[in-house]
Amino acid sequence: MESPLTPYVPVAIVLFLAGAMAAAIPFIAGLLGPRSPSAVKSEIFEGGNPPIGSARQRFAVKFYVVALLFIVFDVEAVFLYPWAVNFQQLGWFGYATMAVFAATLVVALVYVWKKGALSWES
């Protein structure tokens, strides 16, 4: 008599092999890998540039404001795509809803622009 779990045996085998490899590869690399530490190899490397200053420096608030604005307008694009795809089915109600949404974002953009959050100079 065949078990109802028989079709899942190949999946179990693959999961077992993946787990065994995930455990074995770092272990074998630690045993067989080269060991020749030096000051140059232990130095911090980032993009080919030598590290300058502290890694604990503070970022300007403008950096975070621009990042948040990017996220807001990226989310706007995410909402615009399905609206555009379903434009005909949504009718005038969908058009009015998106017009209010877009107007809110335009007002927010004008406000941020007038506040100077988009200028890097100051």
N, C-alpha and C positions, 0 to 999 in steps of 0.2 A: 504494500500500500504506500502510495506516494504522499509525502507531507505537503501541506499547503505552503510551506516556507521554501520548498525546493527551488522555485524560480529566483529566490533571493540569494542563493549560495554564491553565484558569481560576484554579486555586489559585496557580499561579506568577504570574499577572497581579495577583491581589489582594495577594500578598506583596510584589511589586515596588512596587505603588502605595502600600502601607502604609509600606514603607521610604523611598520617595521623599517621602511626606508627613512622616514623622518627621524627615527631614533638612531639608526645605524650610521647615516652619513656624517652627522657632526661628531659622533664617537670615533669613527674611523679617521676622519680628517684630523682630529686632535691627536690620535696615535701616530699617524703616518705623515702629518704635515711638517713642513720645514720649521725649524726653530733657530732663528738667528736674530734675536732682537737687537736693535741699535737705537741710538738717539734720533736718527733721521726717520726711522720707521715708526717710532713712537710719537713723533711730532704731529700735531693736528693738521689735517689737510682739508682745505675747502676750496674747490674750484681752481686750484693751481695758484691761488694767491696766499702769500704768507699772512698769518693772523696779525692784525693790528688792533691794539686796544683791548678793552675788556669785552667779554661776551655778555656781560650783565648790563650793558648800556641801555638807557631808556630811549624808547621811540617816541617821537612827537605824536600828539593826539591826532594831528592831521592825517597821519598814516592810517590810523584806525577809522577815521571818518571816511576817507576815500575807499577803504576796504568795505565798509558797511554800505556806502552808496553803490559800489559795484554789485554787491549782493542784491540790493533792492532792485536795481535796474535789470539784473540778470533774472530775477524772479518775475519781473514784468514780462520779459521775453518768453518765459515758460508759460505764463498765462495767455499771452497773445497767440501762440501757435494753435492750441486747441480751439480757441475762439475763432480764428481765421478758418480753420478746417470746417467747423460747424456753423459758419456764418449764415448760410441760407436757412438752416433749420431753426436757428435761434430767433430770427426775425428782428423786429424793431426793439423788443425788450432786451435782447442780447446786445444789440447795437448801443442802446442807451446805457446799459450797465457797463459796457466796456468804455464808453465815452466818459462816464463818471470816473471810472478807474484811471483812465489815461489822463484826465484833467487833474485828478489828485496828484498823480506823479509829476505832471508838468508844473503844478504849483510848488510841489516840494523841490523840484530841480531849480526853479527860479529862486526860491528862498535860499537854498544852499549856495547858489551862484552869487546872489547879492551879499551873503554873509562872508564870501571869500574862501569858502572851504575847498574850492577846486583850484586855487592858485597856490603854487609851490614856493613862490618867492618870499612871502612874508612868514 
